[in-house]
Amino acid sequence: MLERAGPLVRLATLADLAYIVELAKRETDTIGFIPRAGYVQCIQDRRVLLVEENGQEAGFCYWTQGELAHVIQIAVQDDARRLRLGQALIAEVDRQACAGISLRCWGTLPANDFWRALGFTRLGTDYTPNARGRPVNRYLRLKR
């Protein structure tokens, strides 16, 4: 029996742009919108990770670095969910983070369970008016 190699997480390149934009477009209701030019700049700034499964693109993570890494967007294709690909992306962000990782997530999404399962603590919920009228949860996970 062959052992499964596991996901490959790497920096995205401009060659990955079409894939990232297409996946982001499909997931706009859950991750929000960033124009194509924004992704170009993020890729050039080395702040977009891509995950591959079996040699195929399967998701991405856009994050920023400061004292805390902040996840801006993360998306995994529907047919590649539950394969620990999101976990692999966050593990790479964590490896590069100084003190920990912060993020915001719509309060109505099943992704909130994902963040809690990875050890993130919900700091609070913002009920400020936004375009979709949904609460936004704030999460944090500090390095140990």
N, C-alpha and C positions, 0 to 999 in steps of 0.2 A: 504494500500500500504506500502511495506517495504522500508525503507530509505536505500540507498546505503551507505555502510560503508566507502568507499574511499580506497585509496592505503595505504599499510603498507610499510614504509621505515625502514630498519634495517641494521646493520652491516652484511656483508657477512661472511660466515664461510667456512671452507674447504669443507664442505658438498655441498656448492653451486658451487664449482670450475668447475665441468663438464658443468653446465649450462652457466657460465660466459665465459668459453673458447669457447663453441659452438656458443654463440651469438656473441662474438668478432670475431670469424672466419667468420661468415656470414656478418659481418659489417666491415671487414678489409679495404675495399676501402674507407670507410668514417671515421673510427676512428683510423686506423693504426694498427700495429702489435706489440704485446707484447707476448713473449714466456710464456708457461704454468708456468714455474718456477717463472717468474716475477709476475704472478698473485698470486701464493702461497705466495711469500714474501709480496706483497701488502695487502693480506687478513690478514696475520699474524701481519702486522703493523697497522691494523685497518683503512685502507684507501680505502676500497671498500664498497660501499653501495649497497644494493639490494632492488628493489621495487617489491612488490607483489600486484596483483590485483585479488580479489576473491580467495585468497589462492594459487595462481599460480605465479611463478617467471615471471616477465615481463620486467626486465631491470636492469642495473647496472650503477654505476658511480665510477670511480677511480679518486681520487684527492689527492693532497698533501697539507700539512699545513705549513705555514710560517706566515709572517706578513699578506700576502694574501693567501687565499686558491687558489689553481690552479687546475682546472679541466683538467685531462690528457685524460680521455676517458669517454664518456657517450653513452649508447645505450639503446634503447627501441625496443622491438620486433615490427615488422611490424603490426601485428594484434592488438597491444595494443597502437598504436600511437593515438594522439588526445584525450587521456583520462586524460591528465594532470599528467602523471607519470613522465615525464622528469622534469616538474615543481616541483613535490614533491621531487625528488632527489636533485634538486638545492636548494630547501628551506631548506633541512637538511644540505647540505654543508654550506649554508649561516648561519644557526644557530650556526655552530661550527667555522665559520671563524672569525678571529680577525677584520680585517679592510675591507674585501670585497673579491671578487672572480675575478680571471683572467682566461683566456682560449685562445686557438687558434683554429680556425676553417677554413677548406679549403674554399676559397672564392667562389667556384662554387657550394656549397651545399645549399639546401633549409633550412638547420639548421640555417643559418645566420638570417633568419626571426624569428626563435624561440628565439635566443639570444636577438635580438632587442626588441621583444615582452615582454621579461622578464626584460627589463630596462637596458640591457648591452649597453655600448657605444663602438663603434669600434674606437680603438686608431690609427689604421693604418693597412697597408697591406704590408707583406713581399713578395718580388718578387725574393728572393734568389733561386738559383737552388735547386730543390728537386727531388726525384725519380719520381714523377708524373707530374712535370712541372706545378703545379697549384699554384696560389697565396694563401697565408695564412693570414687570418684576425686575428688581435689581439683585444680582448675584455676585458673590465673591468667594474665591478659594485661595487662601494664602499658602505659601510653601511651608512645609514643616521644618 
